[in-house]
């Protein structure tokens, strides 16, 4: 194993920053965070006066804080609109594009590296598709490091604020260790030790579960900006199925950071064996490989091919989709009954076949969810981001900037 470097330092999650109350150690740090978060949370640019109105601070105080945040590269000023009346036009404020974070992801079928700025835009990215089931961690993370260096080379003078890695498995919160990733065949390793400083821009690397990080991109459409849904269950569809529960915009990670493993909920104790060591897990019915195999398709078949088979009346495809919807209904109904969450977001291949699954899945949920007679569950696909875990990993680093912008201002 390589000698640990700065990349191998464990990095805890940043403190939650919502709602907009601040808890920093000094009044100035608190107010800088409040102003930065107020601007980032707004879907439209705010003026200094608009920030003052939303934060209940004086205009002079807001003006000083904004000047500091602009000088530090956390916020940026846009060109003011054309003057249509007396007085000077208000200068619109937006998150800066000069701060970026690196998001990395290893999944069973691809590697991804991308840079995301404080506005939530992907500045640069590289996604490499491959079959990574049972892959060697040293060589795979070496390939990821090479992709990362390519992407970092496109930063164009922006400041890198942090780096995060999304992995499809159980990650020890705060320690930076991957305990188990069944579909990769990895266990008990420290991924950051295989990535040199250059691969992560000399910053500490934060490790996270890919479904948890992907769910953050639904809860926050950009760093600090809430999404349309605040309470939902997110499923990440791949060879395996990851999951996350989000309540009030925050991912429920559990005591050790292991919560959300919906893919390994048992839907049939007598079902097929799973790579995790159990039997009858959800992913053995609704995982991508299991689904296309049950439909009689090749292992590399796409969701579009499955949909075409279904539309043509293919009986095996129909049975496979019905079986997946049945298994999803059992697993998700259990989660909804325990947590009382009103929405389900399907990502990965599940998002691409949401409309195929919907009739049988809704029927199962109506039958099994106790609250269904009073509150209708919503089911919707994710936005189709090919590597949402990488985006979420980058956004988490940018969230840390909003929690303590004084670090960058000063």
N, C-alpha and C positions, 0 to 999 in steps of 0.2 A: 504494500500500500504506500502511496506517495507520502512524503512528509507533510503533515498538516500545515496549511498556510492561512492567510487571512480569510480565504474562502471557506475554510472549515469551521470557523467560529460560529457557534450556535447563535441564532438571532431570534429573540422572542417577538411575539406579535406586538404591533403598536397598540397603545391604548385606544379604546373605542372613543370616537369623537362626536357621536351623535347622541342626544340632541346637541344644539349649539352652545351649551354651557361649557365653560372652560375650567380646567383644574390644574394649570401649570403653576410652577412654584413662585412666580412673580406676576405682578399685575400686568407688566408690559408683555411678557410671554403669553399670558392668558388672552390679552386683547389682540395681539398679533394673530394668534390662532383663530380667534373669533372672527376677525375681519377676513382672514384668508378663507375660512370655511364658508362664510356668508357669500363671498363672491363666487366660490366654486360651486356652491349649492344652487345658485340661481341659474335657471335655464336661459335667461337673457342677461346681457351685460348690465351691471349696475354702475351708477355714478357714486361719487363720494357721499353725496347727500342721501342717495338710496341706501347705502351701507349704514349711514348714521341712523336712518329711520328704522332699519331692521334690527340694529343692535342696541338702540337706545343710548348710544354714545354721542357726545357733542361732535359737531362737524369738524372743529379744530383738532380734536383728538383723532378722529378717523383720518383726517387729512395727513397728520404726522405718521400714523401707522401705515397708511397706504403708500406714502412716499418711501418708507423703509422697505416695505414689501416689494415695491417696484424696483428700487435700487438693488435689492437682494435677489431679484430674478424670480420671485414667487408669483407676483402678479404683473400684468402688462397693461398698458394704456392703448386704447384704440384711437383712431382719428375721430375727433368730435364731429357730430353731424353739422350740416350747413345751418348757419344762423337764420332763423325765421322771425325773430323778434328781438326785443331789447335784452341786453346782458350777454355774458359769455356762455357759450354752450357747455353743457356738462360733458366731461370726458368719460367715456365708457371704460369700465374695468373688466378684465377677463383673466383667467389663469394664464400663467406664462407658458410659452412653448420651450423655454430654455432649460427646464428641469425634466429629465427623463429617468425612467426606471427600466431595468432589464427583467423580462419575464422569460423563463425557460420551462420546457415541458418535455417529459418522456412519457409516451403512451405505448400501448401494445402495437400500434401501427404507424407511429410517426414520432419524429423529434421536432421541436419547435423552439425558435429563439426570436424574440421581438422586443423592440423598444417602444414604450408608451410614454407620451408626455402628460403634463398636468391637465391638459384639456381633454384627455381621454383618447387622443388620436394615436394610431399606430404609425410611428415615424419610420421604422424599418423592421423587416422580418424575414425569416427564412424558415420554411417548413419542409422537412424531408421525410417522405413516406417510405416505410419498410416494415417487414414482419419482424417484430422485436420480441415475440413470445420466447421465453427461455433464453434471452440474450445475455452476453457477458457484460457485467456492469462496467468494468474498466474500459473496454473498447467502446461501448455505447456512450458512456459519459465523455470519453475522449472525442467522439464524433460530435457530441453536443457542444463541447467546448470549442471545437473548430467553427461550428455554426455561430456560436455566440461571438467569437472574435470577428467574424465577417460582419455581423450586425452592428457591433460596437464601432466598427470602422466607419459606419454611416451616421454616427451621432452628430457630425457637422458642428462641433463646438459646444454642444449642449452639455450640461453638467449631469453626471450620473449620480442619482441619490441612493440607489440600492439595487439589489438583485434578489430574485426569488425563483425557486424551482418547484414545479408542480409534479407530483408523482402519484401513480394510481395504486395507492396502498395505504397501510397504516403507518403514520408518521408520529414519532414521539415528540409531543409538543415541547418546544424550548430546547431540546437536546440536539436537534439536527440529524437524528438517526432515522433511517427507514427500517421499521421492524419487519414488515412483510408486504411484498407486492406479488401476489400469487401468479398473475398472468405474465409478469416479466421473469418470474423465477428468482427474484431477489429477496434476500432476507438479512436482517441484522447487519447493516452496513451504513457508513457515513458517506453519502454521495459527494459532499463538498470536498472530501479528501482527494477525489479524482479530477477536480477542476482547479486549474492553477489560477493565480491571481489575475493574469491577463484575461482569462475567460470570463471573469466576473467584474472586470474593471477595477480590481483592487478593493472591492467592498466586501463585507461579510455577506454570506449567502443564507437566506431564510428558506427552509424546506417546508412544504405544505402538501396536504392532500389535494389532488387535482379537482375532485368534485366540490370540495369546500371553496377552493379558489374560483372555480368556474361559477359557482352560485353567487359569488360576490359581484360578478359582472352583470347579473340580473338585478341584484339589490342596489347596485350603484352603476349607473350607465356611464359615469365618468368619476374620477376621484372626487369624493365629497358630494356628488350629485345623486340624490335618491332616484331609483327607478320607479316604474309604475307599480310594482308589487313589493310589499314590505314583508308579507308572511306567505311562504310557499315551501314546497318540497321540490328539490331539484334532483333529477336523475341524469347522470352522465352515461350515455350509451356508447359502449365500445365492445371489445371482446368480453370484457367484464362490464359490470354496472356499478358505478359509484353513486353516492347520494349525499345530500346535505339538507338539513332542515334550517330554514331561515325564519326568524321571528323578530319583528320590528326592525328589519333591515340588517340584523346581525346573525351570522352563522352560529348555530348551536354546535360547538365543537366537543362538548363533554369534558369531564374532569381531566382526561389524559389527551384530548384532541382526537379521539378515535370514533366519535359519534358519526352516524350517517351511513354506515355500511349496509345500505338497503339491498345491494346486490347479493349479499350473503344471508339475507333473511330466508329461512327455510319455508318453502311453499308446499313441499311434499317430502316427508321424512324417507319415503321409499323411492324417491326420485334418483336421477343419475348422480354419480360422484362429481364433486367439484374440486378444483385445484386447491381450494382452501383447506381441504381435508374433510369437509362435511358432505352431505348429500342433499339433493333436491333444492339447491339454492336458486333464487330468482334468476341469476345470470345463466343458469343452465337451460332456461326456457326463453328468456328475452335478450340475452347477450347476442351480439352480432353473429358470431360463429355458430352458436346454437340455433339461431333463427334461420340462417340461410341453409344450414345442413338439414334442418327439419323440412324446409321447403324444397329440398332436392337440388339446391343450387351449389355452384362451386364456392370454395371458401372465400374467394376474393370478389364474390358477387356484390353488387351495389344495392342500396335500398330501392333505387329506380328499377332495377331488374326484378326485385321482389314485387314491387307494385305492378309492374307489367304482367307478371305471372298471375297475380291476383285478379287483375282486370280481365284477363283472358279466361278466367274460370278454373284455373289449375287447382285441383283438390288439395294437393300437398301444401301449396302456398297458403290456401285458405285455412287449413288445419294448423299450420305453423303460426300464423298471425293470431288465430283464435287462442292457441295455447299460450302465446306470449301475453296476450291481453288478460287471459285468465290468471296467469301467474302475477302479472303486474297488479291486477285488482286485489288479489289476496294480500300481497306485500304492502301496497300503498294504503289499503283500508286499515291495516293494523297500525301504520304510522299515523294516519289521520285520526283514528279513534283514540290513540294515546296522546297526541299533541294538539288536536283541534286546529289544524291548519287548512285554510280554505282553497288553496290553489296548488296545482302541480305543473311544473315546467319540465319538459322532456328535451334533453340535449343529445348531441351525437346522432347515431343512427336512429334512435328512438324519436328524436325531433323530426327527422326526415320522413318517418312513417306514422306520424301522429294521427293523421286522418284515417289511415288504415286500421289503427288500433282503437280509435275513439269509440265506435259503436259498442264493441264488446267490453272495452274497459269501463265506459260509463255505466253499462249495465251491471258489471261486477261491483262498482263502487256504490251504485244506488242500493244494491242488495246488502252490502256488507258494512257500509259506513253508517253508524248510528244516527248521526246528525243530518243525513242526506234528505230526510223529509222536511227539514226546516231551512237548510242552507245548501244550495247547489254548489258542488265543487267545480272549479274551472280547470280545464286541461289545455295547455298551449305549448307549442314548440319554442325552443330557444331560438336565438337570432341567426344561427347558422355559422357562427364564428368557428373556423376549423381548429383553433387551439385556445379555447376559452380559459383553460388553466394557466397558460402563459400570460394572458391578459390580466387575469385575477392576481397572479403573483406580482406583476408589475404594479397594479393598482394598489396592492397592499403596501408596497414601499412608498408610493406617493401619498397614501393616507397618513403615513408616519410623518411626512413633511408637513401636512396640514395640522397634525397634532402638535407639532413643535417647529413652526417656521423660523423661530428665533435662531435656531441652529444654522440656518442658511442665510438669514439676514445679517447675522453678526459674524 
